[in-house]
């Protein structure tokens, strides 16, 4: 599961930042914030997670694993975007 979070965090800045005007590095840093908010909402509103005292640990761990993939993905997306811009 952790590798899936890292892989998605790696691919999101490339998929969102390269074809649009958004900067991939900013998307790479914003993605963990979105993941943390999603994990927070899941823990707050899901009935099984609300009774689990360890569910609050899911929020920082999901965000950290997403950040571990989002930053390198943002750097790679930035490099791809620079190379595409220099070709034209």
Buried (B, 14 or more C-beta within 10 A) or exposed (E): EEEEBBEBBBBBBBBBBBEEEBBBBBBBBBBBEBBBEBBBEBBEEEEEBEEEEEBEEBBEEBBBBBBBBBBBBBBBBBEBBEEEEEEE
